Amino acid sequence: MTEARKVYGSLNSPATLKVLALLFELDVPFEFVAVDLDAGEHKKKPFLSMSPFGEVPVVYEEGGIIFFESRTIMRCMAHQYGHKAGEEALIEWDSRKQAVVSNWVDVEDHHFEPPALKLIFELAIKPGKGLAPDEVAVAEAESELAKVLDVYEARLEKFTFLGSEKYTIVDVLHLPNMQSLLGTAAKKLIESRPRVSAWCSNILARPAWAKVIDMQKKAQDHSAI
C-alpha cells in the first residue's frame, strides 16, 4: 500500500497555506496533519526531528522523504507534478524562464513578505488581541511595501502575472498575505495601484485558493463547537 503524503502545518500559518494552495492547484493528494503552534508542538522533539528549525509546514512523503521550508517544498512539488498540469504547471520548463521565476520568488521572500507580515501583525493580529497598533511601525512597513508594489505595478504592465505570462508559484506565494492585507487598512496600498489590484483579484479568485479558505473555515467552525 502506498504511504499517504502528509502535510504537517497550521491553517494560521501563511507558509502552510501557500503549500496547500499549490497542492490543490496541482491536484496532488495529501493528508493534512494540524500542528498546534499555540501549544508549541512545533518546538518539541517529535516535530523537530522533521523540521530542525521548528517551523511549519513539513511535507512527509513515501519512503521517509521529508521536505521543509515552504518555497523549497513548492519548487519541488511543481517540478515533480507540474507535467500533469500541462500549461498550468506553475513553473517554467525553459531554464532561462525558470531563472526569472526564481528571481521573483526571491523578491517575494526578501522584499514583499517582510513588510507585509509587519503590517498584518500590527493591523490584524494585535487588534485581534485587544492591542493597539504601533503607528510608527505601521508607517515604516507601509513605506517599504509601497516601494515593492510600485515595482509590481511596473512589472504587471508587461506581464499578466509576476513571474511569467502564466500563473506560477510566484503568484501562489502571495496569496495568504494578500488576502490578509485586503482585510486591513493597508488595502489602500493595493487598491491604489490598478494593475496590482487586478492581479490580486485574479489570483485570489483561483478555485485552489477557495479550497484553502474552505479548509480554514471548516477548522474554525469545528473549534467553535
C-alpha positions in Angstrom: 0.0 0.0 0.0 1.3 3.5 -0.9 2.0 5.6 2.1 0.0 8.8 2.1 1.8 12.1 1.6 1.4 14.1 4.8 1.5 17.9 5.2 2.2 19.0 8.8 1.3 22.6 9.4 -1.1 25.2 10.7 -4.0 26.8 9.0 -3.0 30.0 10.8 0.4 29.9 9.1 0.8 31.8 5.7 3.6 29.4 4.8 1.4 26.4 5.2 -1.4 28.0 3.3 0.9 28.6 0.3 1.9 25.0 0.1 -1.7 23.8 0.4 -2.8 26.2 -2.4 -0.1 24.7 -4.7 -1.0 21.1 -3.9 -4.6 21.9 -4.8 -3.5 23.6 -8.0 -1.5 20.6 -9.0 -4.3 18.2 -7.8 -1.8 16.3 -5.6 -3.4 14.2 -2.9 -2.3 14.7 0.7 -3.3 14.2 4.3 -3.2 17.4 6.4 -1.9 17.0 9.9 -2.6 20.0 12.2 0.3 21.3 14.3 -0.8 23.4 17.3 1.6 26.4 17.3 -0.1 27.9 20.3 0.8 24.8 22.3 4.3 24.8 21.0 4.1 21.5 19.2 6.5 22.8 16.5 9.2 23.3 19.1 9.0 19.8 20.6 11.2 16.8 19.8 8.8 14.7 17.6 8.3 17.7 15.2 11.9 18.9 15.4 13.0 15.6 14.0 11.4 16.6 10.8 11.9 20.4 10.9 15.1 21.2 12.7 14.2 24.9 13.0 10.8 24.2 14.4 8.9 25.8 11.5 5.8 24.7 9.5 5.0 23.4 7.1 6.7 20.0 6.6 5.8 17.5 3.9 6.4 13.8 4.6 6.4 11.5 1.6 6.6 7.8 1.0 10.0 6.3 2.0 10.6 8.8 4.8 11.5 11.7 2.5 11.0 14.9 4.4 10.8 18.5 2.9 10.7 21.7 5.0 10.8 25.4 4.1 7.7 26.4 2.1 9.5 27.7 -1.0 11.6 24.6 -1.3 8.5 22.4 -1.0 6.8 24.4 -3.7 9.6 24.3 -6.1 9.9 20.5 -5.6 6.2 19.8 -5.9 5.9 22.0 -9.0 8.8 20.1 -10.7 7.6 16.7 -9.6 3.9 17.1 -10.5 3.8 20.0 -12.9 3.9 17.8 -16.0 0.4 16.6 -15.1 -0.9 20.1 -15.3 0.3 20.9 -18.8 0.2 24.7 -19.3 -0.8 25.1 -15.7 2.4 23.6 -14.5 3.2 26.6 -12.2 6.8 26.5 -13.2 8.7 27.3 -16.4 10.5 24.4 -18.0 12.9 26.6 -20.1 16.0 27.2 -17.9 16.1 31.0 -18.6 12.4 31.5 -17.9 12.7 29.3 -14.8 15.5 31.6 -13.6 13.2 34.6 -14.0 10.5 32.8 -11.9 13.2 32.0 -9.3 14.2 35.7 -9.3 10.6 36.7 -8.4 10.3 34.0 -5.8 13.3 35.7 -4.1 11.6 39.1 -4.5 8.5 37.8 -2.6 10.7 36.3 0.1 13.1 39.2 0.7 11.1 42.3 -0.3 7.3 41.6 -0.2 6.8 39.3 2.8 8.7 41.1 5.5 6.8 44.4 5.4 3.5 42.5 4.6 3.9 40.4 7.8 4.7 43.5 9.8 1.5 45.2 8.6 -0.6 42.1 9.2 0.8 41.8 12.7 0.2 45.5 13.6 -3.2 45.9 11.8 -4.8 42.4 12.2 -3.1 40.3 14.9 -2.6 42.9 17.6 -6.1 44.4 17.3 -7.5 40.9 17.5 -5.8 40.6 20.9 -7.1 43.9 22.0 -3.8 45.7 21.5 -3.2 49.0 19.7 -1.0 49.0 16.5 2.3 50.7 16.7 1.7 53.6 14.3 5.4 54.2 13.7 5.9 50.6 12.7 2.8 50.7 10.5 4.1 53.8 8.7 7.6 52.3 8.1 6.1 49.0 6.8 3.7 50.8 4.6 6.5 52.8 3.1 8.5 49.6 2.5 5.6 47.7 0.9 4.6 50.7 -1.2 8.1 50.6 -2.9 7.7 46.9 -3.6 4.2 47.3 -5.0 5.4 50.1 -7.3 7.8 47.6 -8.8 5.0 45.1 -9.1 2.8 47.7 -10.9 5.5 48.3 -13.5 6.1 44.6 -13.9 2.4 43.9 -14.4 2.3 46.4 -17.2 4.3 44.0 -19.3 3.2 40.6 -17.9 -0.2 39.1 -16.8 1.4 37.5 -13.7 4.5 38.4 -11.7 6.9 35.6 -12.8 5.7 34.9 -16.3 2.8 35.3 -18.7 1.2 32.3 -16.9 0.3 31.6 -13.3 3.3 30.3 -11.4 4.5 29.5 -7.9 5.4 33.2 -7.6 1.7 34.2 -7.6 0.8 31.3 -5.3 3.3 32.6 -2.7 1.5 35.9 -2.5 -2.0 34.5 -1.8 -2.2 34.3 2.1 -0.6 37.7 2.8 -2.5 39.5 0.0 -5.7 38.0 1.4 -4.8 39.3 4.9 -3.7 42.7 3.8 -7.0 43.3 2.0 -8.7 42.9 5.4 -6.8 45.8 6.9 -6.3 49.5 6.3 -3.2 48.6 4.2 -5.6 47.5 1.4 -5.2 51.1 0.1 -1.7 50.2 -1.0 -3.1 47.5 -3.2 -6.3 49.2 -4.4 -4.4 52.4 -5.4 -2.4 50.5 -8.0 -4.8 49.3 -10.7 -2.6 46.6 -12.2 -1.7 45.2 -8.8 -5.3 45.4 -7.7 -6.5 43.5 -10.8 -3.7 40.9 -10.5 -4.6 40.4 -6.8 -8.3 39.9 -7.6 -7.3 37.4 -10.3 -5.1 35.2 -8.2 -7.4 35.3 -5.2 -10.3 34.0 -7.4 -8.4 30.8 -8.1 -10.5 27.6 -7.3 -7.5 26.1 -5.5 -7.3 29.1 -3.1 -11.0 28.8 -2.4 -10.4 25.2 -1.3 -7.8 26.5 1.2 -10.2 29.1 2.5 -12.8 26.4 2.9 -10.3 24.3 4.9 -9.7 27.3 7.2 -13.4 27.9 7.7 -14.2 24.3 8.5 -11.4 24.2 11.0 -12.7 27.4 12.7 -16.2 26.2 12.7 -15.1 22.9 14.3 -13.1 24.7 17.0 -16.1 26.9 17.8 -18.2 23.9 18.7 
